[in-house]
């Protein structure tokens, strides 16, 4: 039966016991990791968020009732134990911070008993995700998850400290705002007081933080909750956290400077890693041409080669067809993979098809220099030699080619490059390679809607020298004053200089196909604010969860979020979303469509 605290106070956490405390009396509280009853002795590993301490209950060293209770302890019982800190004998446990110490118990209270947990509470659990997430409150007791969340807490604390010292003000922005569906879908919240009307949960605090710049707050920071009703994606969450900032009277270099110093500070304080400043910058076009991705992983080479000029007159119809359609032929050199079995190459072809490729062409160069190729019969010996030379191919290399529209070629080779790096074990989680990607296209063509949409959002400033392209109608060539910060192939943050001139903002809405009325209907409050003296401003937001995921060296953002959703945006623990009562729906003036029979 569970006992109360009865005035007992914990003196420290388990792993906070040090050699200096040998001979002292302490009171520890936590969960039983495991208990071993050896007859006259009971050994218990006591766990709390700091770590584990071995406790010894000896018959005679504790009263009879206490020793009897110790013999009944099971995994996950919650106990309070008072005793004397001692040095362990010869059996030092090198894996524990307290491995050279133990607590000799003098009294014991069982604060709560526990059923047998549905899976062992241990590091690197092999239990299925579905079960762990259903019992997330137990999963969160695992030391590796606790370390992740403690690291996240530290990152948030250091973030606030750094930006406060830099003169930023933390300002909260509303959760219940106006629905602005340009971008991902909003989560809608029905209003009971205004029947038929809805709030939108924020996809980001974008409009509010720009208004704060209009209001003279100069430097704003917020650790902000954001919501996006996106389609099913493995490593996305419907709700997530941003480190969100906005600065007045700045341009690109000012935003990059403060953020480089922030990243250097954060990585030094949390991981003792030195980030070399300044961080390398490359343009979006260079990133695509070299890496096939606007979030390039810089930890390895295997860069793309554009061989369009080399093969433009060859007889291989796949290459010729792509070039005639305005596309390109590009390749990557997987060095040392020339002996890859055909079955494995076929798997790479299937992988490439999932990114839009119709296939992959290849040349495998054996160590003796002989070549196997999927298209050699369509090329002369001279053309093949020229192609291998252009790819810097040498004995032992595997050359892989994609030919299609540029977007498809980039997508395919960008993904293939990372897949090969995984297979070749080139990705070191202990290495942190940052890069800024700048000068993104301002607009991208949306085939479905037959119009341009904003690559970032409709308030992004264009490069000054590209403003004349608005009048010439060459909209696809306009570059944005936008910048992403990329770490190990993951975009961890992005932002831009904002438009602060009314005439350019109106032209931007025109380019996006908005009428003046439609623009004012959605964004009138911002456009009206811009009539009253708006400073030049710029901002950036980090995905906090993704940043901590990379710092913690885990593979999923779910491992750094306390209560995450699964792929279909549901919570297995609380079984949400769920149906609500007819009375609640009636109050909101809502009806739900009847469920179809199975």
C-alpha positions in Angstrom: 0.0 0.0 0.0 1.3 3.4 -1.0 2.6 5.6 1.8 2.7 9.4 2.0 5.7 11.7 2.2 5.1 12.4 5.9 7.4 15.4 6.0 10.2 13.5 4.2 12.4 15.7 1.9 14.6 14.6 -0.9 18.2 15.8 -0.4 19.4 15.4 -4.0 18.8 13.4 -7.2 20.3 9.9 -7.6 23.3 10.8 -9.9 24.0 14.0 -7.9 25.5 11.9 -5.1 29.3 12.4 -5.3 32.5 11.0 -3.6 32.4 14.0 -1.3 29.2 12.7 0.3 30.7 9.4 1.4 29.7 8.9 5.1 26.8 11.4 4.8 23.1 10.6 5.2 20.9 11.3 2.1 17.3 10.8 1.1 16.7 9.7 -2.5 13.4 9.3 -4.3 12.6 7.7 -7.7 11.6 4.6 -9.6 12.9 1.1 -9.1 14.8 0.2 -12.3 15.4 -3.4 -11.0 15.5 -5.3 -7.7 17.6 -8.4 -6.9 16.7 -10.3 -3.8 19.8 -12.3 -2.5 18.2 -13.5 0.7 19.9 -11.4 3.5 20.6 -8.6 1.0 18.3 -6.8 -1.5 20.0 -4.7 -4.3 17.9 -2.0 -5.9 18.9 0.2 -8.8 17.0 3.5 -8.1 16.4 5.7 -11.1 15.3 9.3 -11.6 15.9 11.8 -14.4 19.5 12.3 -13.4 20.6 8.6 -13.5 20.8 5.6 -11.3 22.1 4.9 -7.8 22.5 1.4 -6.3 20.8 0.9 -3.0 21.5 -1.9 -0.6 19.0 -3.2 1.9 20.7 -5.5 4.5 18.7 -7.6 7.0 19.6 -5.9 10.3 20.8 -2.7 8.7 17.2 -1.6 8.3 14.2 -2.5 10.6 12.4 -5.7 9.9 9.3 -4.1 8.3 11.6 -2.1 6.0 13.5 -5.2 4.9 10.3 -7.0 4.3 9.1 -4.1 2.1 12.4 -4.1 0.2 11.9 -7.8 -0.6 8.6 -6.9 -2.4 10.0 -4.1 -4.6 9.4 -4.5 -8.3 10.2 -2.5 -11.5 8.7 1.0 -11.6 7.6 1.1 -7.9 8.1 4.7 -6.6 10.1 4.7 -3.4 11.8 7.1 -0.9 14.9 5.7 0.8 17.2 7.3 3.4 20.6 5.9 4.1 24.4 6.5 4.2 26.6 6.9 1.1 29.4 4.4 0.9 32.1 3.4 -1.5 31.4 0.3 -3.4 33.8 -2.6 -2.9 35.5 -4.0 -5.9 32.4 -4.1 -8.1 32.6 -0.6 -9.6 30.2 -0.1 -12.5 32.0 2.0 -15.1 28.8 2.7 -17.1 27.2 4.7 -14.2 28.2 8.2 -13.0 27.6 6.8 -9.5 29.2 3.5 -10.3 31.8 3.7 -7.5 29.1 4.5 -4.8 26.1 2.9 -3.2 23.5 3.9 -0.6 23.2 1.6 2.5 19.5 2.0 3.3 18.2 2.7 6.8 14.6 3.4 6.0 12.2 2.8 3.1 8.8 4.1 2.1 6.9 2.8 -0.9 5.2 5.9 -2.3 3.4 4.1 -5.2 3.2 0.5 -6.5 3.2 -0.3 -10.2 1.7 -2.8 -12.5 4.1 -4.7 -14.7 4.9 -2.2 -17.5 4.0 -3.3 -21.1 7.6 -2.9 -22.1 11.0 -2.6 -20.3 12.0 1.0 -19.3 15.4 0.9 -20.9 17.6 2.9 -23.3 17.4 2.2 -27.1 14.1 0.3 -26.7 13.3 -2.2 -29.4 9.6 -2.0 -28.6 7.4 -1.0 -31.5 6.7 2.7 -31.9 2.9 2.2 -31.7 3.1 0.6 -28.2 5.7 3.1 -26.9 3.5 6.0 -28.1 0.3 4.5 -26.6 2.1 4.4 -23.2 4.2 7.6 -23.9 4.2 8.5 -20.1 6.2 5.2 -19.6 8.3 5.7 -22.7 9.3 9.1 -21.4 10.9 7.5 -18.4 13.6 6.0 -20.6 17.0 7.7 -19.9 17.7 8.4 -23.6 14.4 10.2 -24.1 14.9 12.1 -20.9 18.3 13.3 -22.0 16.8 14.5 -25.3 14.1 16.5 -23.5 16.6 17.9 -21.0 18.8 19.0 -24.0 15.8 20.7 -25.6 15.1 22.5 -22.3 18.7 23.7 -22.2 18.5 24.9 -25.8 15.4 26.9 -25.1 16.9 28.5 -22.0 20.2 29.4 -23.8 18.2 30.7 -26.8 16.3 33.1 -24.5 19.5 34.2 -22.8 21.4 34.8 -26.0 18.7 36.9 -27.7 17.9 38.8 -24.5 21.6 39.7 -24.3 21.4 40.8 -27.9 18.6 43.3 -27.1 15.6 41.1 -28.3 12.2 41.3 -26.6 10.2 38.2 -26.1 6.6 38.9 -27.2 3.8 36.4 -27.3 1.5 36.4 -30.4 -2.0 35.0 -30.6 -2.9 31.3 -31.1 -6.4 32.3 -32.3 -5.9 34.4 -35.5 -7.2 34.9 -39.0 -7.1 31.9 -41.4 -4.6 32.7 -44.2 -4.5 29.5 -46.4 -1.7 30.7 -48.7 0.8 27.8 -48.0 -0.1 24.7 -46.0 -3.7 24.2 -44.8 -4.7 25.9 -41.6 -6.3 24.2 -38.6 -9.6 25.9 -38.1 -11.2 26.6 -34.7 -15.0 27.3 -34.8 -16.3 30.3 -32.8 -19.3 29.7 -30.6 -19.9 33.4 -30.1 -19.7 34.1 -33.9 -21.6 31.2 -35.4 -20.3 30.2 -38.8 -17.0 32.0 -38.3 -13.6 30.4 -37.6 -10.2 31.2 -36.2 -7.1 29.8 -37.8 -4.3 28.4 -35.7 -1.0 30.0 -36.7 1.3 28.3 -39.2 3.8 30.8 -38.0 3.6 34.2 -36.2 4.7 35.8 -39.5 2.1 38.6 -39.8 2.1 39.4 -36.1 5.9 39.7 -36.0 5.9 42.0 -39.0 3.2 44.1 -37.2 5.5 44.3 -34.1 8.2 45.8 -36.3 5.6 48.4 -37.5 5.0 49.0 -33.8 8.6 49.9 -33.1 9.7 46.8 -31.1 12.9 46.6 -33.1 14.0 43.1 -32.1 11.5 40.4 -31.4 12.0 36.7 -30.3 9.5 34.0 -29.4 9.6 30.3 -28.9 6.3 29.8 -30.7 3.9 26.9 -31.2 2.9 26.5 -34.8 0.3 24.3 -36.6 0.0 22.9 -40.1 -2.7 20.6 -41.4 -0.3 18.8 -43.8 -0.8 15.6 -45.7 0.8 12.4 -44.2 4.6 12.7 -43.9 6.8 10.5 -41.8 8.8 13.1 -40.0 6.5 16.1 -39.8 4.3 17.0 -36.9 0.9 18.9 -37.1 2.1 21.0 -34.2 5.7 22.0 -33.7 7.9 24.7 -32.2 9.8 27.5 -33.8 12.5 29.8 -32.6 11.0 32.9 -34.3 12.6 36.3 -34.7 12.3 39.6 -36.5 14.6 42.6 -36.7 14.2 46.2 -37.9 16.6 48.4 -39.8 18.6 45.4 -41.1 19.5 43.6 -44.3 20.6 40.0 -45.1 24.1 40.3 -43.6 22.8 41.6 -40.2 20.4 38.6 -39.8 23.0 36.1 -40.8 25.6 37.7 -38.4 23.5 37.4 -35.3 22.4 33.9 -36.2 25.9 32.6 -36.8 26.9 33.9 -33.4 23.8 32.3 -31.9 24.6 28.9 -33.5 28.2 29.1 -32.4 27.1 29.9 -28.8 24.5 27.1 -28.7 26.7 24.4 -30.0 29.6 25.3 -27.7 27.4 25.5 -24.6 25.3 22.3 -25.3 27.8 20.0 -27.2 31.2 21.7 -26.7 31.4 21.8 -30.5 33.2 24.8 -32.1 31.3 26.1 -35.1 33.7 27.8 -37.5 32.6 31.3 -38.5 31.7 32.7 -40.9 29.5 29.9 -42.2 29.9 29.1 -45.9 27.3 30.7 -48.2 26.1 29.4 -51.5 23.3 30.5 -53.8 20.2 28.4 -54.4 21.3 27.9 -58.0 24.8 26.7 -57.0 23.2 24.3 -54.4 21.0 22.8 -57.1 23.7 22.5 -59.7 26.3 21.0 -57.3 24.1 18.9 -55.0 20.6 18.6 -56.6 19.1 20.0 -53.4 18.4 23.3 -51.7 19.3 21.6 -48.4 22.7 20.1 -49.3 24.6 17.7 -47.0 28.1 19.1 -47.1 29.7 16.2 -45.1 30.7 14.4 -48.3 31.4 15.2 -52.0 29.8 13.2 -54.8 28.7 16.4 -56.5 26.6 16.5 -59.7 28.3 16.9 -63.1 26.3 18.6 -65.9 27.3 16.5 -69.0 24.6 18.0 -71.3 27.2 19.6 -73.6 29.2 16.3 -73.8 26.3 14.1 -74.9 24.3 16.6 -76.9 25.2 15.0 -80.3 25.3 11.3 -79.1 23.0 8.6 -80.4 21.4 7.7 -77.1 17.7 8.7 -77.5 17.1 9.1 -73.7 19.8 11.8 -73.5 18.8 13.5 -76.7 15.1 13.5 -75.9 15.7 15.2 -72.5 17.9 17.9 -74.1 15.5 18.6 -76.9 12.7 19.0 -74.3 14.8 21.7 -72.6 16.0 19.5 -69.8 19.5 18.3 -68.9 21.7 15.3 -68.5 23.6 15.1 -65.2 25.5 12.5 -63.3 27.2 11.6 -60.0 30.4 9.6 -59.5 30.0 7.0 -56.7 33.8 6.5 -56.2 34.9 3.0 -55.5 31.5 1.5 -56.2 32.4 0.1 -59.7 32.0 -3.5 -58.5 28.5 -2.9 -57.2 26.4 -6.0 -58.2 23.7 -5.5 -60.9 20.9 -6.3 -58.4 22.0 -3.4 -56.2 22.2 -1.1 -59.2 18.6 -2.2 -60.1 17.5 -1.2 -56.6 19.1 2.2 -57.1 17.1 2.5 -60.4 13.9 1.7 -58.5 14.8 4.2 -55.8 15.3 6.9 -58.5 11.9 6.2 -59.9 10.3 7.1 -56.6 11.7 10.7 -57.2 10.2 10.9 -60.8 13.0 9.3 -62.9 12.0 7.1 -65.8 15.2 5.2 -65.1 18.9 5.6 -64.5 21.8 5.2 -66.9 25.1 3.9 -65.6 28.7 3.1 -66.4 30.6 0.7 -64.0 34.3 0.9 -64.4 36.2 -2.2 -63.2 39.5 -2.0 -61.4 41.2 -3.0 -64.7 39.6 -0.1 -66.5 37.0 -2.2 -68.4 33.5 -0.7 -68.5 30.0 -2.1 -68.2 27.2 0.2 -69.3 23.5 0.3 -69.8 23.8 2.5 -72.9 27.3 1.9 -74.4 25.8 0.4 -77.6 24.2 3.8 -78.4 27.5 5.7 -78.1 30.9 5.7 -79.9 34.0 4.8 -78.0 35.2 8.4 -78.2 31.9 9.7 -76.8 32.1 7.2 -73.9 35.7 8.3 -73.2 34.6 11.9 -73.2 31.7 11.2 -70.9 33.9 9.3 -68.4 36.5 12.1 -68.5 33.8 14.7 -67.8 32.6 12.7 -64.8 36.2 12.3 -63.5 35.7 8.6 -63.7 38.6 6.3 -62.8 39.0 2.5 -62.4 36.7 1.3 -59.6 34.0 4.0 -60.0 30.3 3.8 -60.7 28.8 6.7 -62.8 25.1 7.2 -62.6 23.1 9.5 -64.9 19.6 11.1 -65.0 18.2 12.8 -68.0 14.9 14.7 -67.8 13.5 18.1 -66.9 15.9 20.0 -64.6 13.6 19.7 -61.6 13.3 15.9 -62.0 17.1 15.5 -62.6 17.9 17.6 -59.4 15.3 15.7 -57.3 16.6 12.3 -58.5 20.3 12.9 -58.2 20.0 14.9 -55.0 18.2 12.0 -53.3 20.4 9.4 -54.9 23.5 11.2 -53.7 22.3 11.0 -50.0 21.1 7.3 -50.4 24.6 6.3 -51.7 26.3 8.2 -48.9 24.2 6.2 -46.4 25.1 2.9 -48.2 28.8 3.9 -48.3 28.7 5.0 -44.6 29.8 8.6 -45.4 27.4 10.3 -42.9 29.1 11.0 -39.6 26.5 12.2 -37.0 29.4 13.6 -34.9 30.2 16.1 -37.7 28.2 19.3 -38.0 28.4 21.0 -41.4 26.5 24.2 -41.7 25.8 26.1 -45.0 23.7 29.2 -45.8 21.6 28.8 -49.0 20.7 32.3 -50.4 19.0 34.0 -53.4 16.1 31.5 -53.7 13.7 32.0 -56.6 11.0 34.4 -55.4 8.2 32.4 -57.1 7.6 28.8 -58.3 5.1 27.7 -60.9 2.1 25.7 -59.6 1.0 23.3 -62.4 -2.3 22.5 -60.7 -3.4 26.1 -60.1 -1.7 27.4 -63.3 -0.2 30.3 -61.5 2.9 31.4 -59.6 3.0 30.8 -55.9 5.5 32.3 -53.4 8.4 29.9 -52.7 8.6 31.3 -49.1 5.6 33.6 -48.5 4.0 36.7 -50.2 6.0 39.2 -48.0 9.5 38.2 -49.2 11.6 41.0 -50.7 13.1 40.5 -54.1 16.8 41.2 -55.0 17.1 44.9 -55.7 18.6 44.2 -59.2 15.7 41.9 -60.1 13.0 44.5 -59.6 12.9 45.4 -63.4 12.0 41.8 -64.2 8.5 42.5 -62.8 7.8 44.9 -65.7 9.4 42.6 -68.3 7.2 39.7 -67.1 10.2 37.4 -66.6 8.9 36.3 -63.3 10.6 32.9 -63.0 14.0 34.6 -63.0 13.3 36.9 -60.0 15.4 36.0 -57.0 14.4 36.6 -53.4 16.3 38.1 -50.5 15.7 34.8 -48.8 18.1 32.6 -46.8 18.0 29.1 -45.3 20.4 27.7 -42.8 21.1 24.0 -43.5 22.8 21.5 -41.2 23.9 18.1 -42.5 21.3 18.1 -45.3 18.4 19.4 -43.1 17.0 22.8 -43.3 17.0 23.9 -39.7 15.9 27.5 -40.3 14.8 29.9 -43.0 13.9 33.5 -43.4 14.0 36.6 -45.6 14.1 40.3 -45.8 10.5 41.5 -46.0 8.8 43.9 -48.4 8.2 47.2 -46.6 7.3 49.3 -49.6 3.5 49.4 -50.4 4.0 49.5 -54.2 6.2 46.4 -54.3 3.9 44.5 -51.9 0.9 45.3 -54.2 2.9 44.1 -57.3 3.8 40.9 -55.4 0.2 40.2 -54.8 -0.5 40.9 -58.5 2.2 38.4 -59.5 0.6 35.8 -57.3 -2.8 36.3 -59.0 -4.5 38.2 -56.1 -6.8 41.1 -57.0 -6.4 44.1 -54.8 -9.7 43.3 -53.1 -8.6 39.7 -52.4 -5.3 40.8 -51.0 -7.0 43.3 -48.6 -9.6 40.7 -47.6 -6.9 38.3 -46.4 -4.1 40.7 -45.4 -5.8 44.1 -45.0 -4.7 44.6 -41.4 -1.0 44.2 -42.5 -1.4 46.3 -45.6 -3.2 49.1 -43.7 -0.4 49.0 -41.0 2.1 49.6 -43.8 0.5 53.0 -44.6 1.8 54.3 -41.2 5.5 54.2 -41.5 7.0 50.7 -41.6 10.8 50.2 -41.1 12.9 47.9 -43.3 12.8 44.5 -41.5 13.8 40.9 -41.9 13.5 37.7 -39.9 14.2 34.0 -39.5 12.7 31.0 -37.8 14.3 27.8 -36.7 12.5 24.5 -36.4 13.4 23.9 -32.8 12.5 20.2 -32.8 14.6 19.5 -35.9 17.6 21.4 -34.6 17.5 19.5 -31.3 17.0 16.2 -33.2 20.3 16.8 -35.0 22.1 18.0 -31.8 20.9 14.8 -30.0 21.9 12.6 -33.0 18.5 10.9 -33.2 16.6 10.0 -36.4 13.2 11.3 -35.7 11.7 14.6 -34.3 9.3 12.4 -32.3 12.3 11.5 -30.1 12.6 15.2 -29.0 8.9 16.0 -28.5 7.3 14.9 -25.3 3.9 13.9 -26.7 4.1 13.6 -30.5 1.5 12.6 -33.0 1.9 9.7 -35.5 2.0 9.9 -39.3 -1.8 10.4 -39.6 -1.7 13.3 -37.1 -3.4 11.3 -34.3 -2.3 10.8 -30.7 -2.2 7.1 -29.8 -2.1 7.9 -26.1 -5.1 10.2 -25.8 -6.9 8.7 -28.8 -7.3 12.1 -30.4 -8.8 13.5 -32.6 -12.1 12.2 -31.4 -15.8 12.7 -31.9 -17.5 15.3 -29.7 -21.1 15.4 -28.3 -24.1 16.6 -30.4 -24.6 19.3 -27.7 -21.1 20.7 -28.4 -21.7 20.7 -32.1 -25.1 22.3 -31.7 -23.5 25.2 -29.6 -21.0 25.8 -32.5 -23.7 25.5 -35.2 -21.9 22.6 -36.8 -23.0 19.3 -38.3 -20.7 16.4 -39.1 -21.1 14.2 -42.2 -22.4 10.8 -41.3 -19.8 8.0 -41.2 -20.1 5.6 -44.1 -20.8 2.0 -43.2 -17.7 -0.2 -43.3 
